[in-house]
């Protein structure tokens, strides 16, 4: 009996753990979006007053928007990936609207 247990342990392959996964990418992007949004809310009015007319605020806002986009688009795709065609079409329509809205919002200041 003791030999069988040791043989089973030898035959088991050790599991490999990846240090970087898609879930950790989503977590990093969500954190960056949160950090950028918090910075813009706290020091945004001050920076807006000091840097009025410069693209710095627009760039920070765009970075925050696209980090948020990636943080919600990746899990959103995993949700609709196994669904029917209508779900996938709706996903891409909403994704295109979000991207167009962020571009228009930054360029036009909406």
Secondary structure, 3 states (H helix, E strand, C coil): CHHHHHHHHHHCCCCCCCCCCHHHHHHHHHHHHHHHHHHHHHHHHHHHHHCCCCCHHHHHHHHHHHHHHHHHHHHHHHHHCCCCHHHHHHHHHHHHHHHHHHHHHHHHCC
